Amino acid sequence: MAIEKPKLVKATVQVVHPPRPDAPPPPPDDPPAPKLITSWKMTEHLYRQSPCPFPTLARGMFTTWTSESGNPEPLVNGGKRNWGVRVHEEKGGQWRIVARGYDKFFNVGEVGWTEWSSLAKNTKGPYELTLKSNGCLILVSALTPSRLLVTSKHSLGTRTQAGAPTTTAAPATDRANGAIGAETLDEDDDVETLPDAPLQISHAERGEEWLFLHLKHAGKTEAELAKVLWERNITAVAELCDDTFEEHVLPIPKNLTGLVLHGLVPNSPVFDSLPAKEVAAFAKEWGFKPTEIVTLDSVTEVIDFCREGAEKGEWDGVGVEGWVVRCHVQDPNESKAKAEEATASEPVDELTQEIANLVVADPGDMPLQNDRRGKVTKLPPYPPGAPFFFKVKFQEPYLMYREWRELTKTLLPVLEGIEVGGNPETKGRPRPKNKPKNQKVVKVGDRFKKRPETRIYRNWVINEMIKNPDMFSQYRYNRGIIEVRDKFLKWASTPGEGKEIWDKEVGKTATATVGEVEGQEVGQGAKEVKEWKKTILVPIAIPGCGKTSVGVALKALYSIRHTQSDDIQASKTAPLFIKAVTGLLGTKDVVFADRNNHLKQHRTQLREIASAYTDGPVRLVALNWNQSSIPSSTIHRLMSARLLARGENHQSLRAKEDNVKFHEEVLWKFITSADPLNEDEVDEVIDMDPRDGFEDNIRRAVKELAPLMGWELPSEEKLNEAIEVARNYKADKRTKEDPQPPKRLQKKEKMRYYAILAEADLPTLLGELLAEEKGADPALVESWSSLVSKERVNKRPHVTLAHTLDPTSEEKEAFWAECDKISKSPNPPLYEFTISHVLADSKVMSLVVNPDSVRVRPQEGEPLEKPTGPGWSPDRMKRLHITVGRIASDITNVEGGILVAKWREGKTKNVHELKLEPEPKIVGTLKGFEY
């Protein structure tokens, strides 16, 4: 499936790290430890489907290929987007599951089969409730009968030979990994402790540190635990709870810090789990932290217990986010009688209503009441008697705490002097000299504007970032979260300014609506709540994003009005388009104003319509296909491919395979001229993603708009019908004749050079690598800062392949012709390479392309291959580079290549370099660049 449907299943081959330095030699009869482990990751949302398309519902699955006859593994890595190719038949060996986690399980109400009424009908006790641990998943299994394997959900983590943690996150395949540091014991209270985790240490590595500390404390060895796990063929499933490593929502008591064992799972494709009491005994024997267990007999008892826990917010003196409930699937022949008995004696529906406001799915999960996919989803995806898990998560205050955490991460750019829209105190502050001056304003999403508590927190935390930046220095690593929150709560509860603001805002009976408090300063009251009568949906996009498809689907689902600028047959479409939108507002409450609206003046025109409307307030809701976080070359490639795919199916911009240059030029014009959306231009913003495909675009728009607009989420059947309507949409009435290319494009093109247009955001990439606090070479930092301050960073980074100034030869002519052919192809290949070094001298800064990393994917879905033929000789490959920028305008671009050539020859005097580990990967397409 990973080969045939790579979008559904992703596999990553990872290198197994060496044994610990102090580990004894393995017994002579031990089988050799595998050198490679494959981690399997499935597309998350498809677990919801019934039946599920995956061969297993496991989340966290690690396998290895074993062969007594030495037959090689039948799969090998094939690179990004096509992880592997079959190179051998699966003969003479077999796949072995080395470690596996639980099957995916859901919150109450998240899917049909976890509705309370479904649980009462289709499950049976005993119901074992274990505390929902506040940490991250760790799997412990046997690599051999004497060696352990410790992983996170999808990774083996990273190690260094010397035992120190790695300082840069890297794929496991990039390092051969050594051992962890020594464990320590707290002699005063006999509570196990470890030194605070270094930044960016992997989850697996920290989990391994705790595991060996627990074993030492229990008087056990690695080999003893490995022997038990190997012989029983099980994985120990634990939660890493360690605030010094990574904080979550609730603080972890010192005596509960470490690995909390909550499951023992057989290494089988079919899910099974040992009883909770057996897990508790195993934890005690091997030194893990045990999890608390409560055993109940019925679903109604579970509801009653959870209701009481949600009201208290704690259990046995410990703060609780919720519970994981373990039970078994009920036999259908028994479930009918059971359901009738339960209905008569224990009214589940009434209890459900009592607990409804106390239980919530994870943020972003679709609640059950909006799921209309039919009765098939009410049945668990397991046979009778199979183990079945579900979880009950309490809503408050934990949902609010998560919201504050995510808002704080959104606002972290304030620490670098970047402005936040609606907070004037963040304007005009100095920025670090190595950061771009014209950084885009931070936009705070509408989801952070619903609660008055969060609106108060936003203003407070921005002021704290300005006054006390050190408090947030490790927030991006999930450290300091609890300290910041506690300080805010103390400020809000202590008599004075904070308490006055809190009482004034939170005490209001009418809470401000989404999107209306933008620009509100500390101490201001919430604005008057508006009852919107009309809505203009404002797509903000460039050609190819899929805005019209979204409009067509929304019209099919909700009977809104949909008007297209492209339908207007006039040389100047704006006045007629504005007239059409205005007229439609009188006939429907919602109008989809379908044009690109990528310019501020377009949005201003729509705001004027809303302001002038006299029959009740009109709001603007933007569907914003934001380009800011995606390299412009990536946007261009994706949109260009979509324009070619739609071909003639457009009123005016019709891409032609025999002249790709024209529509590509039009796209560049849209990309470079687009005005970023400011929050005060509209009332609400729905964030869309230009990288989303046709169907995902529509699903995202429906999911985000429905609760905002008060629409009922459609059933899966209705949604699919609307998607098909959009897919079959035909723009058969042409409003304009095919536009003629500009005169400069009608002339025979004279190319100056051909290059791979790199899909890379240099300010983001190098801004991180060359930050002063990272300890980079000061000369490199200075060079980068100079390029940034002078705005001399290359806006379209590229790797030159052939240039008119190259010496004339038969090889050059052949390569030039091949490049010309590829650049004009409607389906160009995708190139991939990594960057090994950053170089700088007094003239330029360059990125060195690793010549051994260059690969090409001829067509999507095909395996990567090494480019061959004219132009790809080893000598030419060593010259490949990206010129980041020139220190001055009188320095020619050729200096970037001269710098790389000089460095490769060992002439490194006055050359400053930085070796990149891991090497960042970049993709791009081949383009021709004119004079």
HELIX and SHEET records of a PDB file:
HELIX    1   1 GLU A   44  ARG A   48  5                                   5    
HELIX    2   2 GLY A  112  THR A  114  5                                   3    
HELIX    3   3 TRP A  116  ASN A  122  1                                   7    
HELIX    4   4 ALA A  172  ASP A  174  5                                   3    
HELIX    5   5 HIS A  203  ALA A  218  1                                  16    
HELIX    6   6 GLU A  222  ARG A  232  1                                  11    
HELIX    7   7 LYS A  254  LEU A  256  5                                   3    
HELIX    8   8 ALA A  276  TRP A  286  1                                  11    
HELIX    9   9 VAL A  299  LYS A  312  1                                  14    
HELIX   10  10 PRO A  332  SER A  345  1                                  14    
HELIX   11  11 VAL A  348  ILE A  355  1                                   8    
HELIX   12  12 ALA A  356  LEU A  358  5                                   3    
HELIX   13  13 LEU A  368  ASN A  370  5                                   3    
HELIX   14  14 LYS A  375  LYS A  378  5                                   4    
HELIX   15  15 TYR A  398  LEU A  411  1                                  14    
HELIX   16  16 LEU A  412  GLU A  416  5                                   5    
HELIX   17  17 PRO A  424  THR A  426  5                                   3    
HELIX   18  18 ASP A  446  PHE A  448  5                                   3    
HELIX   19  19 PRO A  452  LYS A  467  1                                  16    
HELIX   20  20 PRO A  469  PHE A  472  5                                   4    
HELIX   21  21 TYR A  475  TYR A  477  5                                   3    
HELIX   22  22 ILE A  481  SER A  493  1                                  13    
HELIX   23  23 GLU A  497  VAL A  506  1                                  10    
HELIX   24  24 LYS A  547  TYR A  558  1                                  12    
HELIX   25  25 SER A  565  ASP A  567  5                                   3    
HELIX   26  26 ALA A  574  LEU A  585  1                                  12    
HELIX   27  27 LYS A  600  ALA A  612  1                                  13    
HELIX   28  28 SER A  632  ARG A  646  1                                  15    
HELIX   29  29 VAL A  660  SER A  673  1                                  14    
HELIX   30  30 GLU A  679  GLU A  681  5                                   3    
HELIX   31  31 PHE A  694  MET A  709  1                                  16    
HELIX   32  32 GLU A  716  ARG A  727  1                                  12    
HELIX   33  33 LYS A  743  GLN A  746  1                                   4    
HELIX   34  34 LEU A  762  LEU A  769  1                                   8    
HELIX   35  35 GLU A  772  LYS A  774  5                                   3    
HELIX   36  36 PRO A  778  SER A  789  1                                  12    
HELIX   37  37 GLU A  810  SER A  823  1                                  14    
HELIX   38  38 PRO A  851  SER A  853  5                                   3    
HELIX   39  39 PRO A  874  MET A  877  1                                   4    
HELIX   40  40 VAL A  894  ARG A  904  1                                  11    
SHEET    1   A 4 VAL A   9  VAL A  15  0                                        
SHEET    2   A 4 LEU A  36  MET A  42 -1                                        
SHEET    3   A 4 MET A  61  THR A  66 -1                                        
SHEET    4   A 4 GLN A  94  ARG A 100 -1                                        
SHEET    1   B 2 LEU A  75  ASN A  77  0                                        
SHEET    2   B 2 GLY A  84  ARG A  86 -1                                        
SHEET    1   C 4 ILE A 293  LEU A 296  0                                        
SHEET    2   C 4 THR A 123  LEU A 131 -1                                        
SHEET    3   C 4 GLY A 322  VAL A 329 -1                                        
SHEET    4   C 4 PRO A 387  LYS A 393 -1                                        
SHEET    1   D 5 ARG A 147  THR A 151  0                                        
SHEET    2   D 5 CYS A 136  THR A 144 -1                                        
SHEET    3   D 5 ILE A 234  CYS A 241 -1                                        
SHEET    4   D 5 GLY A 258  PRO A 266 -1                                        
SHEET    5   D 5 LYS A 289  PRO A 290  1                                        
SHEET    1   E 2 THR A 184  LEU A 185  0                                        
SHEET    2   E 2 GLU A 192  THR A 193 -1                                        
SHEET    1   F 2 GLU A 314  TRP A 315  0                                        
SHEET    2   F 2 VAL A 318  GLY A 319 -1                                        
SHEET    1   G 5 ARG A 561  GLN A 564  0                                        
SHEET    2   G 5 VAL A 590  ASP A 594  1                                        
SHEET    3   G 5 LYS A 534  ILE A 540  1                                        
SHEET    4   G 5 VAL A 618  TRP A 625  1                                        
SHEET    5   G 5 GLU A 684  MET A 688  1                                        
SHEET    1   H 6 HIS A 798  HIS A 803  0                                        
SHEET    2   H 6 MET A 751  ALA A 758 -1                                        
SHEET    3   H 6 LYS A 921  GLU A 930 -1                                        
SHEET    4   H 6 LEU A 830  ALA A 840 -1                                        
SHEET    5   H 6 VAL A 844  VAL A 849 -1                                        
SHEET    6   H 6 HIS A 881  ARG A 886 -1                                        
SHEET    1   I 5 HIS A 798  HIS A 803  0                                        
SHEET    2   I 5 MET A 751  ALA A 758 -1                                        
SHEET    3   I 5 LYS A 921  GLU A 930 -1                                        
SHEET    4   I 5 LEU A 830  ALA A 840 -1                                        
SHEET    5   I 5 ARG A 855  ARG A 857 -1                                        
SHEET    1   J 5 HIS A 798  HIS A 803  0                                        
SHEET    2   J 5 MET A 751  ALA A 758 -1                                        
SHEET    3   J 5 LYS A 921  GLU A 930 -1                                        
SHEET    4   J 5 LEU A 830  ALA A 840 -1                                        
SHEET    5   J 5 HIS A 912  LYS A 915 -1                                        
END                                                                             
